[in-house]
Amino acid sequence: MAERSRGVTYRDAGVDIAAATAAVDRIKRHAATTLGDVGEPLGHFGGMYRLTAGPDRLLVASADGVGTKLKLAFLLGGDAHRQIGADIVNHCVGDILALGARPLFFLDYVAMGTLVPETLDAIIRGMAEACRENDLALIGGETAEMPGIYATGEYDLAGFIVGEVAPEAVIDGSRILPGDVLIGLPSAGLHTNGYSLARHIVGLTGDAVEDRKRLDAPLPGGDGLTVGSALMRPHISYSSQIRPLLKDGVIRGMAHITGGGLIDNVPRMLRPGLHARIDPTTWGEPPIFQFLVESGGLSMQERYQALNMGIGFVLAVAPGDADGVGDRLPEAIAVGEVIEDIADQIPGVRSLGISAT
C-alpha cells in the first residue's frame, strides 16, 4: 500500500508556531520586570494598565520606529539588537516628553521573516531595560513571523507609548516669547534618524562582507570608535534630566530633534509669528557628524534637516532662567534665541535661521 503523503504544514511555509510560542514565553519574563503594581499579567488579547485615582489629566500617545538603523543592526548583530530595543523606547519617551508627559505604558511590534529567538530576546531585553530606566511599563505587543515579506535575518520594529500630563502642565509652546533662550541637550549620535543618508555616504551596498569592512573602519577623530560603533550609539532618554525642571515650571517649550533635524523640529514648538535663530558654532559636533558632512559634502540645509548634528533635545526658557537651567544641566548649551523677524535669515534655512557665523 502506498505511503500516505504528509500534508503541508505552516512550518513548511516558513512559520514555526511552536518556536514563536516559546519565544513569546521568554520575552514575557523581560516585560514582567517593568510592570510593578500597575500592570496586569501578560498573555491576554490586550495589555492592561491601572490608572491611579487623581485629578483630571490628559493622555498623550505616540508611535514610531527606528528607521534604517535596523540595517546596521542586521550587519553588526550581537548587542546591536539589544540597543535597537532600547532606542525605540527612548525615542518614544522623548516624543511625549516634549509635551511634558510622564510615560505610563509601552507596546511593541516586531515582525520577522523567520523567527530567531535569540534576536527577539535581545530586542525585548533592550526594551525592558529602557522601560525600567524610564519608569515605564511594557504591557504587551505583537510578534509576527512573515516569510516572503522580510528577508532571513531581518525584521521591522515599531513602538507605541502612552503617557499622562495634567492639563495645566502641558508644554505646548504657548508661553514662548521673543528673546527666550534656546538650550540644547547633546545627542549621543544620530539617535534614530538620518540613517538612509548615512548608509549612502558610508557606501553600504548590501554586500555583507564589504559593508562590515566599511563599518569596522576607524572613525576619524573618534578616539577608537569605528564608523559602525559611532553610528550605533544609543538614542538618549532625556526624561531624567528634564522632569525636575518641569516641576519648577521653567520650561516654556520643548522640541525632540528627530526626523527633520533642527530645521523641522524646533519650529514645531513655536507659535505662529515666532522663529528661531540657532548658532551651530556654539556646540562641538561629534566626530560622526563631521565625518558624514565631509564625506558627503552636505550643504547647511541638508545636514541640519537630515541629521540632529549633535543636539538631541531643545528647551525654550526665559532669559532670566537660562543660567539656572545651565547650572542644573551641566551638558546643556545655549544654542540660540527666539525671534520675530526672519528677514536677515540666510536662504534655504530661513525657517530655523541657522547661521554659519
N, C-alpha and C positions, 0 to 999 in steps of 0.2 A: 504494500500500500504506500502510495507516495506521501512523503512527509508534508505536513500542512505548513504552508508558508506563514512566517510571523508577520503580523500586522504592523504597519508603520506607527511609530510612537512619536510623541512630542520631542523626545530626546533626539530622535533621528533628524528632526527638523531644526535642531540646534538649541532647544530649550530644555534644560535639565531641572525639573521642578524639585526633585529631591535635594539637589545641590543648592538651589535657591532657598528652600525652606531651612536647610542647615545654616546657610549664610545669614539669613534673617535672624535666626535664633542667636547667632553670635553677636550681631550688631545690636540686638535688643539690650545686651548687657552694657554696651557703651552708652546707649541712650538713657538707660535706667539711672546712671550715675549723675544725670543732670536734673532729675525730676524733683528732688527734695520732697516737701509736703504739699506741693501744688499740682503735681501731675498724677494722673490715674495710670493704672497698669497698662502696658502696651499690648497690642495684638488684636484689638477690635478693628472695626471698619473706619474708625476715625480717632484722632487723638483728642484728649480732653485736658483742659487746664482750669483749675479752680480759681476764680476771681475772688479776692478778699473784699469784704464789705468796706465801704468807704464813700467819700464824696464823689460827685459827678466827675467823670473823666472820659477822655476820648481814646479810642483805639487807633493806632497808627500801623499800617501794614505795608510791606514791600516785598518784591520778588526780584531775584537777579541770578546771574550766573558768573562764571569766572572767565568766559571768553576762550580765546585760543591759547591761553596759558596752559590749558589742558594738553595741547600738543607737546609742550615741553615736559610735562609730567609723564606722558606716554614714552618719551625718549629716555628720560632720566630714571624713571622707575623708583623703587625703594621708597625713601622718606618723602619723595615729591608728592605721592598720593596723599599722605597724611597732611602735608602742607596745604594741598588743594582743599581738603576738607575744612581746615581752619580758615582759609582765605574766604570761602563763601559765607561763612558765619560772620566774620569780621566786616566783610563788605556790607552785608545786610544790616548789621548793627549800626554801621556808620550812616546808612541812608535814613534810618528813623531817628537816630541821634540828632541829625541836622534839624529836626523839628522839636527837639527837646524830649523825645520819648524814651522811656525806660523799657528795654526789651522784656517780653514775657515768655513767648514760646517760639519754636522754630520747627519747620518741617523741611525735608529734603526730597529731591527727586534724582535718582541715579539710574541711568539707562546704559546697558552694556550690550555689545554684540554677543559675547559669550561670557557668562558669569565667571569671574575669577575671585574666589572667596577671599584670598589674601589682599587683593587690591581693594575690594569693597570694605573689608575690615579696616584697612589703613585709612580710607576716606572717612568712614564714620568715626573712627577713633580720633582723627583730627577735628572733626565737627564737635564731638563730645568735649574734647579738651577746650576748644574755643567757647563752647556754650558754658562750661563751668567757669571759665575766666570772666565771662560777661554776665554771670548770674542769670542764665537763660536756659529754659527747659527745652530739650529736644524731645518732642512728644510723638513723633512719627514721621512717616514719609512713604515713598514708593520706590521699589527696586524693580526695574523692568529688564528682562532679557530679550533683546530684539535682533536676532541674527538677520543679516541682509540689510540692516539699517546702519549699524556700526561695525567697523572692521574689528577683527580679533585683536584684543589688547587695548581697544579704545572704548571710551564711554562719554556720556554727557552728564552734566551736573547742574542742578538749579536749587536755589534755596528760597524759602518763604518764611517771613518773620512777622510777628505781631507784637506791638508794644503798647504802652499806655502813657498818657500825659494829661494832667489837669488842664481844662480849657484856658485858665488864666496863665498857665505856664508854657503854652505853645510858643516856640520861637519861629516866627514866620517872616521876620524881617521888617515888620510894620513899624518898629521903633527906630530903625536905622535913620540917621540924619547925615547931611553933608558934613564932612570933617571927621566923621568916625574913622577910627584906625582899623585897618585890616591886619590881622595877626595870623600868620601861617604856622602850621604844625608840620614838621618834616615827615616825609614818607620814607619808607624803607627801600623803595624802588618803584617799579611800575605798578605795584599792587595787583590789580586785576584788569587793567585796561591798556590798550596800545600794543597788544602782543602780535596782531597780524602785521602791523608796521615793523615791529622789532624783528620778527622772524624773517620778513622780507629783507631787511637791512643786513641781518646776520648771514643770509643766504641759505636758509634751510630749504631743502629741495624735496624731502620725502625719502631720501636715501638714508636709512637709519645710521649706517656706519659713518658716512661722511658728515651727517648732521651732528652726531655725537662728538666728532673731532672738532667741529666748529664751536660747539658748546663747551668743550673742555679746554679751549684756548684761554690763556691768561687774559684777564681784563686789564687793559692799560690803566695804570694808576689805581688799581683795585685792591692793593695790599693783600695779594694772594688769592683773591676771588677769581674764579673762572667766569667767562661770559654766561654760562648756564646757571651757575650758583647765584650770580648777581640778578639775573632775570627771574629766578625763583624766590627771591627774597619775599618774606611774608607780607600780606596785607595787614597793616597795623589796625588794632582797635583803639579808638581814641576815647572810649567811654570813661575809663578810669581817670583820665586827665581832665575831662570836661565836666563830668557830673558835679563835682564840688562847686564849680563856677556857676552852674545852673541854679544851684540852691541860693546863691548870693545875688542872682538877678543881674549880673554884669554883662551878660552876653545878649546882644541885640539881634544878631543874625549868624547863621552858620551855613557853610557850603562844604559838602563832601566832594572832593575832587576825583571824580571817576571818569567815565567815558565823556569826551568833550573837553577834558582838561580844564585849566583855569579859565579859558576864554568862554566856555559854555556854562560852567557850573557856578562861578561866582555871581554872575548876573541873576541866577535863579533865586537868590536870597534878597535881591534888591527890589524895592517897589518902583513903579513907573516913574521916570524922571530922574532917577539916580543911576550913577555909573561908578565904575571902579577904576582907579589908576594904580597899577601894580608895577613896582620896580624890581625886575628879576635879578638885579645886581645885589640885592640885599641878602640873598642867601647863596650858599655854595651848592651847586648842583652835584649830586652823587656821580661818581665816575661812569656808571652805566648810561646816564643821560648824555654825558659828554661824548662817550663812545658812539651812541646812536646818532647824535646830531652831526658829529664829524663824519662818520662813515656814510650816513645817508644824505649829507648836505641839506639838512632840514631847514626850511625857512622859519622865521619867527612864528608865522601863523600856524604852520604845520606842527612845530614842536610843542607849542602851548595849547593846541587844540586836541592833539592826539595823545599827549603824554602829560603826566602831572608835574614833570620836571623837578621833582624833589619836594613838593608841597602836597600833602595828602588831605589837609582839612584847613579851612579858613574861618576865622571868627571876626565878627564886626563888634567893636566895643567903643564906648565913648572915649574921647581923648583923655579925660581925667582918670579913666580906669585902666588905660593901656599899660602903665608901668606896673601896677599891681598884678595884672594878669601875667605879665612877663616874669615877675618875681615868683609867681606860683607855678609857672610852666617854664622851667629853665631853657628848654629847647625851642621855645616859641620865638618867632621872628616877626617884627613889624615889617610887613611887605608892601604896604600901600595905604591908600585912603579912599574914602567915598567922596565922590564929586558930583556936581550937577552939570557942568559944561564939558562936553567932549569935543569941542571944536579943535582943540590942539592935539587930538589923538592921531597917531600915525595910521595911514590907510591899511586896511586888511585886518587890523586887530582893534578897531575902534570900540567894539562892544566891551572890551576889558581895559583898553588903554595901556597895554603893555609897552613899555619903552625900554630900549636897549641902553639908554644912558642913565 
